[in-house]
Amino acid sequence: MKILVLNSGSSSLKFQLFDLPDLSVIASGLIEQIGSEHSSVRLTFFDSAGAGHVIKKNMVVAEHGQAIAIMSELLRESGAMINVRELAGIGHRVVHGGESFHEPSLIDEKVIEAIEELVPLAPLHNPANLTGIRVAMEHASIVPQVAVFDTAFHQSIPEHGYLYALPYTLYEQYKVRRYGFHGTSHGYVARLAAEYLKMPLTELNIISLHLGNGASAAAIQGGQCIDTSMGLTPLEGLVMGTRSGDLDPAILFYLARETGMTIDELDDMLNTQSGLKGICGENDMRTITDLAEQGNPQARLALAMFCYRLKKYIGAYIAALGGVDCLVFTGGIGENSAIVRKMCCQGLERLGIGLDLGKNEFRQEGILAVQGADSPVKILVVPTDEELEIATQTLQVLQNL
């Protein structure tokens, strides 16, 4: 039997097929630019001898229903999965679970209705997630399906941490509060860090930094999240690829008055035209790093701003936790950018964070420890695997049926 994990974006479908009982990867794929004339399809699969093979296709993929049909055909073509009856379950990533979901949930009509009610809180994400769920249920109605929520891990944040200093009625009536995101990743890397250190997770204070085009920090005390940088939406917190992160909210009133920008225009600016892209015109950290090394002043500024905001959150979370045992870098930038790790840790030696500059330049499979010999705080680079974590949580739900 197998478990299929689906991560449906507004114009993409990422999927991964796992074998049971060991959750080894059989195949993984990505269908991008759904709804455009430039769609691309890629499948990587492994044969019985463990050798990897790749199928690539350029074709027009009009909508998610067609994308799932193409995925099914690719899995059949590769021999990875001939029939949906081979599936023990399908796990879906759902970005926003609000206060309704603290754990992964077996999907039924009530769960779908609850996810739909949360669309105003995640208008860019939950509709795409729902589309993936509905299409998958139509194509594989006999297969149990599980929703795994990005927000669930952060539901342990105490009230004084998740509420905003706004009229309390806004929380009561509209559920305006901090929810946090990337919870699947934060929970996964925290558990792996504890295993690597051979210490119980319940005895560790961990600051987890999930750094990619979207970026967030989490303060994790004894395995429970007590604070995180993203808020009601994924816009709050760190400087990101195209998102502004923290800013004075009065800037929006000022711009509306002075420029005549509408709410929708301001929303688009903050989410798609700001962050690294807003500062230097690029949102890929690899490109920005190259430009900075070539002396580009805007790229240098964007890199400095990104790392400075990170450093401030590290300091704040050390205070919130009352001390930190382990600092974890993960995500595409966290795992691969030595310069970002270096700039984030510079000057934090008095807080117990000492980076070994030589080790920081290493690249290896698996977890990499990059702290200096005298550093009280362990600094780990931990590759995240959200699909594996979704598969793991899906299997746990299925075992309890």
C-alpha positions as CSV (number, residue, x, y, z in Angstrom):
1,M,0.0,0.0,0.0
2,K,1.0,3.6,-0.6
3,I,0.3,7.2,0.6
4,L,0.0,10.1,-1.8
5,V,0.7,13.6,-0.6
6,L,-0.8,16.5,-2.6
7,N,0.2,20.2,-2.2
8,S,-2.1,22.2,-4.4
9,G,-1.1,25.8,-5.1
10,S,-3.1,28.4,-7.0
11,S,-1.2,27.5,-10.2
12,S,0.7,24.4,-9.3
13,L,0.4,20.8,-8.0
14,K,3.2,19.3,-6.1
15,F,2.9,15.6,-5.3
16,Q,4.9,12.7,-3.7
17,L,4.1,9.0,-3.5
18,F,5.4,7.0,-0.5
19,D,5.6,3.3,0.1
20,L,4.4,1.6,3.3
21,P,5.3,0.8,5.9
22,D,8.7,2.6,5.8
23,L,7.5,5.8,3.9
24,S,10.2,5.5,1.4
25,V,9.8,7.8,-1.7
26,I,8.5,6.0,-4.8
27,A,7.9,9.1,-6.9
28,S,7.7,12.9,-6.7
29,G,6.5,15.4,-9.2
30,L,5.5,19.0,-9.9
31,I,3.1,20.5,-12.4
32,E,3.6,24.3,-12.7
33,Q,1.9,27.2,-14.4
34,I,-1.5,25.5,-14.4
35,G,-3.9,27.6,-16.4
36,S,-1.3,29.1,-18.7
37,E,0.1,28.2,-22.1
38,H,3.5,27.5,-20.6
39,S,2.7,24.6,-18.2
40,S,5.4,22.2,-17.3
41,V,5.2,18.7,-15.9
42,R,8.0,16.8,-14.2
43,L,8.0,13.4,-12.5
44,T,11.0,11.7,-10.8
45,F,10.5,8.0,-9.9
46,F,12.6,5.2,-8.6
47,D,12.6,1.7,-10.1
48,S,12.9,-1.6,-8.1
49,A,16.7,-1.3,-8.1
50,G,16.6,2.2,-6.6
51,A,17.7,3.9,-9.8
52,G,16.1,7.3,-10.4
53,H,14.3,8.3,-13.7
54,V,12.8,11.6,-14.9
55,I,9.9,12.3,-17.1
56,K,9.5,15.9,-18.4
57,K,6.7,17.3,-20.5
58,N,5.7,20.7,-21.8
59,M,2.0,20.8,-22.3
60,V,-1.0,23.0,-21.6
61,V,-2.6,22.2,-18.3
62,A,-5.9,24.1,-18.0
63,E,-7.0,23.4,-14.5
64,H,-6.3,21.3,-11.4
65,G,-8.7,18.5,-12.5
66,Q,-6.6,18.0,-15.6
67,A,-3.4,18.2,-13.5
68,I,-4.5,15.4,-11.3
69,A,-5.5,13.3,-14.3
70,I,-2.0,14.0,-15.8
71,M,-0.4,13.0,-12.4
72,S,-2.3,9.8,-12.4
73,E,-1.3,9.0,-16.0
74,L,2.4,9.7,-15.2
75,L,2.3,7.5,-12.2
76,R,0.8,4.7,-14.3
77,E,3.3,5.3,-17.1
78,S,6.2,5.0,-14.7
79,G,4.8,2.0,-12.9
80,A,4.8,3.8,-9.6
81,M,1.1,3.4,-9.1
82,I,-1.3,1.6,-11.5
83,N,-4.5,2.0,-9.7
84,V,-5.9,4.2,-6.9
85,R,-6.8,1.0,-5.0
86,E,-3.1,0.8,-4.2
87,L,-3.5,3.9,-1.9
88,A,-4.0,3.6,1.8
89,G,-4.7,7.3,1.9
90,I,-4.1,10.7,0.4
91,G,-2.7,13.6,2.5
92,H,-3.4,17.2,1.6
93,R,-1.5,20.3,2.8
94,V,-3.9,22.9,3.9
95,V,-2.4,26.3,4.7
96,H,-5.0,27.7,7.2
97,G,-6.9,25.7,9.8
98,G,-7.8,28.6,12.0
99,E,-8.8,27.7,15.5
100,S,-10.8,24.7,14.3
101,F,-7.9,22.3,13.7
102,H,-5.2,21.4,16.2
103,E,-4.4,18.1,14.6
104,P,-4.6,16.5,11.1
105,S,-8.2,15.5,10.3
106,L,-9.9,12.9,8.2
107,I,-11.7,14.8,5.5
108,D,-15.5,14.8,5.3
109,E,-18.0,17.4,4.4
110,K,-17.8,19.1,7.7
111,V,-14.0,19.5,7.4
112,I,-14.4,20.9,3.9
113,E,-17.0,23.4,5.1
114,A,-14.7,24.5,7.9
115,I,-11.8,25.0,5.5
116,E,-14.1,26.9,3.2
117,E,-15.2,29.2,6.0
118,L,-11.5,30.1,6.5
119,V,-11.0,31.3,2.9
120,P,-11.2,35.0,4.0
121,L,-8.1,34.4,6.2
122,A,-6.1,32.7,3.4
123,P,-7.6,33.8,0.1
124,L,-4.5,32.9,-1.9
125,H,-4.1,29.5,-0.4
126,N,-7.2,27.7,1.0
127,P,-9.1,27.9,-2.3
128,A,-6.3,26.1,-4.1
129,N,-6.0,23.6,-1.3
130,L,-9.8,23.0,-1.5
131,T,-9.6,22.5,-5.2
132,G,-7.0,19.8,-4.8
133,I,-9.1,18.1,-2.1
134,R,-12.3,18.2,-4.2
135,V,-10.7,16.9,-7.4
136,A,-8.8,14.2,-5.5
137,M,-12.0,13.0,-3.8
138,E,-13.7,12.9,-7.2
139,H,-10.9,10.9,-8.7
140,A,-10.3,8.6,-5.7
141,S,-13.6,8.5,-3.8
142,I,-12.7,5.1,-2.2
143,V,-9.5,6.4,-0.7
144,P,-9.5,8.0,2.8
145,Q,-8.1,11.6,2.6
146,V,-6.5,13.6,5.4
147,A,-6.0,17.4,5.8
148,V,-2.7,18.4,7.4
149,F,-2.7,22.1,8.5
150,D,0.2,24.5,8.4
151,T,-1.3,26.4,11.4
152,A,-1.9,23.4,13.7
153,F,1.5,23.3,15.2
154,H,1.1,26.9,16.4
155,Q,-2.1,26.4,18.3
156,S,-0.1,25.9,21.5
157,I,0.9,29.6,21.5
158,P,-0.6,31.2,24.7
159,E,-3.3,33.8,24.5
160,H,-0.9,36.7,25.4
161,G,1.2,35.6,22.4
162,Y,-1.4,35.1,19.8
163,L,-3.7,38.1,20.5
164,Y,-3.1,41.6,18.9
165,A,-3.6,44.8,21.0
166,L,-6.8,45.6,19.1
167,P,-10.4,45.8,20.4
168,Y,-11.0,42.4,21.8
169,T,-14.3,42.2,20.0
170,L,-12.4,41.9,16.7
171,Y,-11.0,38.6,18.0
172,E,-14.5,37.5,19.3
173,Q,-16.3,38.3,16.1
174,Y,-13.8,37.9,13.3
175,K,-11.1,35.7,14.9
176,V,-8.3,38.3,14.3
177,R,-5.3,36.8,16.0
178,R,-1.9,35.3,15.2
179,Y,-2.1,31.9,13.6
180,G,1.4,31.3,12.2
181,F,2.3,29.1,9.2
182,H,5.0,26.6,8.1
183,G,4.0,24.7,11.2
184,T,4.5,21.3,9.5
185,S,8.1,22.3,8.7
186,H,8.8,23.8,12.2
187,G,7.5,20.7,14.0
188,Y,9.4,18.3,11.7
189,V,12.8,20.0,12.0
190,A,12.5,20.5,15.8
191,R,11.9,16.8,16.2
192,L,14.8,15.9,14.0
193,A,17.1,18.3,15.9
194,A,16.2,16.7,19.2
195,E,16.9,13.2,17.7
196,Y,20.3,14.4,16.3
197,L,21.3,15.9,19.7
198,K,20.1,12.7,21.5
199,M,18.0,14.7,23.8
200,P,14.3,14.6,24.6
201,L,12.4,17.3,22.7
202,T,10.5,18.1,25.9
203,E,13.8,19.3,27.4
204,L,14.9,21.7,24.6
205,N,14.4,25.3,23.8
206,I,14.6,25.6,20.0
207,I,14.5,28.6,17.6
208,S,13.5,27.3,14.2
209,L,14.1,29.5,11.1
210,H,12.2,28.3,8.0
211,L,13.8,30.4,5.2
212,G,12.6,30.3,1.6
213,N,10.6,32.7,-0.6
214,G,8.3,32.7,2.4
215,A,10.1,32.8,5.7
216,S,9.1,32.4,9.3
217,A,10.7,31.9,12.8
218,A,9.3,29.9,15.6
219,A,10.1,29.7,19.3
220,I,9.7,26.1,20.5
221,Q,9.7,25.2,24.2
222,G,9.7,21.6,25.1
223,G,8.2,20.7,21.7
224,Q,5.4,23.3,22.0
225,C,5.4,26.4,19.9
226,I,5.1,29.5,22.1
227,D,5.5,32.2,19.4
228,T,6.0,32.5,15.7
229,S,6.7,35.4,13.3
230,M,3.8,35.1,10.8
231,G,0.4,36.3,12.0
232,L,-3.2,36.4,10.9
233,T,-1.7,35.8,7.4
234,P,1.7,34.9,6.1
235,L,2.5,38.5,5.5
236,E,3.8,39.4,9.0
237,G,7.2,38.9,10.3
238,L,10.5,38.4,8.5
239,V,11.5,40.0,5.2
240,M,10.6,37.5,2.5
241,G,11.0,37.1,-1.2
242,T,8.1,39.3,-2.2
243,R,6.4,40.0,1.1
244,S,7.3,43.0,3.3
245,G,7.1,41.4,6.7
246,D,6.7,43.7,9.7
247,L,6.0,47.4,9.0
248,D,4.2,50.4,10.6
249,P,0.5,49.9,9.6
250,A,0.1,53.7,9.3
251,I,2.2,53.4,6.1
252,L,-0.8,52.0,4.4
253,F,-3.1,54.9,5.5
254,Y,-0.4,57.4,4.3
255,L,0.0,55.7,0.9
256,A,-3.8,55.5,0.4
257,R,-4.1,59.2,1.1
258,E,-1.0,60.4,-0.8
259,T,-1.2,58.1,-3.9
260,G,-4.8,57.0,-4.1
261,M,-3.9,53.3,-4.0
262,T,-6.8,51.0,-3.3
263,I,-7.0,48.3,-0.7
264,D,-6.4,45.7,-3.4
265,E,-3.4,47.6,-4.8
266,L,-1.9,47.9,-1.3
267,D,-2.5,44.2,-0.7
268,D,-0.8,43.3,-3.9
269,M,2.2,45.6,-3.2
270,L,2.8,44.1,0.2
271,N,2.5,40.5,-0.9
272,T,4.0,40.4,-4.4
273,Q,6.1,43.6,-4.9
274,S,7.8,44.0,-1.6
275,G,10.4,42.2,0.5
276,L,13.7,41.4,-1.3
277,K,12.1,42.0,-4.7
278,G,11.0,45.5,-3.6
279,I,14.5,46.4,-2.5
280,C,16.6,45.1,-5.3
281,G,14.2,43.8,-8.0
282,E,15.1,40.1,-7.4
283,N,13.5,37.6,-5.0
284,D,15.8,34.6,-5.5
285,M,18.5,34.7,-2.7
286,R,21.0,32.9,-5.0
287,T,20.7,35.7,-7.5
288,I,20.8,38.4,-4.8
289,T,23.9,36.8,-3.2
290,D,25.7,36.8,-6.6
291,L,24.8,40.4,-7.3
292,A,25.9,41.4,-3.8
293,E,29.3,39.8,-4.3
294,Q,29.6,41.7,-7.5
295,G,29.1,44.9,-5.6
296,N,25.5,45.7,-6.5
297,P,24.4,48.2,-3.7
298,Q,20.7,47.3,-3.8
299,A,21.4,43.6,-3.5
300,R,23.7,44.2,-0.6
301,L,21.0,46.3,1.1
302,A,18.4,43.6,0.5
303,L,20.7,40.9,2.0
304,A,21.5,43.1,5.0
305,M,17.9,43.8,5.7
306,F,16.9,40.2,5.4
307,C,19.6,39.1,7.9
308,Y,19.1,42.0,10.3
309,R,15.4,41.2,10.6
310,L,16.2,37.6,11.3
311,K,18.8,38.5,13.9
312,K,16.2,40.7,15.7
313,Y,13.8,37.8,15.9
314,I,16.5,35.4,17.2
315,G,17.2,37.9,20.0
316,A,13.5,38.3,20.8
317,Y,12.9,34.6,20.9
318,I,15.8,34.0,23.2
319,A,14.1,36.4,25.6
320,A,10.7,34.7,25.1
321,L,12.1,31.3,25.7
322,G,14.4,32.4,28.6
323,G,17.4,31.0,26.8
324,V,18.0,28.8,23.8
325,D,19.6,25.4,23.4
326,C,19.5,25.0,19.6
327,L,19.2,27.3,16.6
328,V,17.8,25.5,13.5
329,F,18.1,26.7,9.9
330,T,15.9,25.1,7.3
331,G,14.1,25.8,4.0
332,G,15.8,26.6,0.7
333,I,17.7,29.6,2.0
334,G,18.3,28.3,5.5
335,E,19.8,25.0,4.2
336,N,21.9,26.4,1.3
337,S,22.9,30.0,2.1
338,A,26.1,30.1,4.1
339,I,26.3,33.9,3.9
340,V,22.8,34.3,5.4
341,R,23.6,32.0,8.3
342,K,26.9,33.9,8.9
343,M,25.3,37.3,8.8
344,C,22.4,36.2,11.1
345,C,24.8,34.8,13.7
346,Q,27.4,37.6,13.7
347,G,27.5,39.5,17.0
348,L,25.4,37.0,18.9
349,E,28.3,35.4,20.7
350,R,27.3,37.0,24.0
351,L,24.0,35.3,23.7
352,G,25.8,31.9,23.4
353,I,25.6,31.6,19.6
354,G,29.0,31.0,18.0
355,L,29.3,29.9,14.4
356,D,32.2,27.9,13.1
357,L,32.9,29.7,9.8
358,G,34.6,26.7,8.2
359,K,31.9,24.2,9.1
360,N,29.3,26.8,7.9
361,E,30.7,26.5,4.4
362,F,30.2,22.7,4.3
363,R,27.5,21.0,2.2
364,Q,26.4,17.5,3.0
365,E,23.3,15.2,3.0
366,G,21.4,15.2,6.2
367,I,21.9,17.4,9.3
368,L,24.9,19.6,9.6
369,A,26.2,21.1,12.9
370,V,27.9,24.4,12.3
371,Q,28.4,25.8,15.8
372,G,31.9,26.5,17.1
373,A,33.6,24.2,19.7
374,D,32.9,26.7,22.5
375,S,29.3,27.6,21.5
376,P,26.8,26.8,24.2
377,V,24.0,26.9,21.6
378,K,24.0,24.2,19.0
379,I,23.5,25.6,15.5
380,L,22.0,23.0,13.1
381,V,21.2,23.0,9.4
382,V,18.3,20.6,9.1
383,P,16.8,19.8,5.7
384,T,13.0,20.0,5.9
385,D,10.7,17.5,4.3
386,E,7.1,18.7,4.6
387,E,5.8,16.0,2.3
388,L,7.3,13.3,4.5
389,E,5.8,15.0,7.6
390,I,2.4,15.2,5.9
391,A,2.6,11.5,4.9
392,T,3.6,10.6,8.5
393,Q,0.6,12.5,10.0
394,T,-1.7,11.1,7.4
395,L,-0.6,7.6,8.4
396,Q,-1.2,8.3,12.1
397,V,-4.8,9.4,11.3
398,L,-5.4,6.2,9.2
399,Q,-4.0,4.0,12.0
400,N,-6.5,5.5,14.4
401,L,-9.5,4.7,12.2
